[in-house]
Amino acid sequence: MPEQAAVAPSPLAMLMPFLVMFAIFYLLVFRPQSKAKKEHEQMVKGLKKHDEVVTTGGLFGTVVNVKPESITLKIDENVRVEVEPSAVVRLVKKPAGTPS
């Protein structure tokens, strides 16, 4: 009796596991990372004078001046530092009397 030839799987069936892995990777990594980046950009754009922030280096400071390319922070009396907007990690609190 002659043996039947093996049927090769279709190209779509071979790609399906890779597509599923990419979709899972996208949902678990890329999408949350993109969302966090957008939230950070909105927070930096919304910074105003007298907001208290924390930098990536762990410095707590009060915003004195906001420019597109830098943010000036007051970290102590007569001590001011200028940092990139991306260095501001989070807003500690808004000053009293400002709308949220």
N, C-alpha and C positions, 0 to 999 in steps of 0.2 A: 504494500500500500504506500502510495506517495504521501509524504508529509506536506502539510499545508504551510505556506510561507507566513512568517510572523507579520502582523499588521503593525506598521509604525504609527505611533500616536500622532494626532494632528498637532501642528505648531501651536495652535491656541491652547491646547491641553498642556503642552510643555511650558508655556509662558504663565499659565494661571497661578502656580505657586509663587512665582516672583512678583506678580501683580498683587497678590494678597499680602505678601510680606512688605511690599512697598507701601500699600495702603495702611497697614498696621503701624509701620514706622512713621509715616506721615502723621497719623492721628496721635501717636504717643510722643513724638519728638518735635517735628517741625511746626505743627499748629500751635501747641502751647508756647513754644519759644517765640513765635511770631506775635502771639497775643501779648506776652509779657513785654516784648520790645515796644509794641504800640502803646501799652499802658505807661511804660517808662517815658516814652517820648511825650505823651500827653501831660504827665506829671511835671516834666522839665519845662514844657511850654507854659504851664500854669504857675510856675514859680513867681512869686512877688516879693517885694521888699519886706523884710521882717519875718519871712517864713523860716522856720528852723529845720535844718536838713542834716543828713549824715552822708559823708563821702565814702568812696570805696576804700580809702585808707583808714576809715574809722573816726575821722574828725567830725565833731559836732560843731555846727556853726549857724549863724544867722545871715540870711541873704541880705547884702547891702546894695548890690547892683547886678542887674541881669542884662547881658549883651548876647547877641546871637552866637558869638564864638567863645564866650567865657562868662563865668559867674563869680562875683566877688563875695567872699564870706568873711564875716567877722567872727573870729574864734576866741578872742579875749579882748580886753581893753587895749586899744592901740595896736592890735594884731589883726591884719587882714590878709587873706590869701586869695589868689585868683585860680580857679579850677575850670577844667572843661565841663560843659554841661553833662557829658556822659559819666563824669566822676561822681555825680550826685546819685546816690543809691535810693534814698527814700526821704519822704517828708515826715519829720517827727511830729510837728503840730503847726497849725496855723495860729497866728496871733489872735488874741481875743478881739471880738468885734468885727471880724471879717467873715463874709458868707462862705459856706462850705462849697 
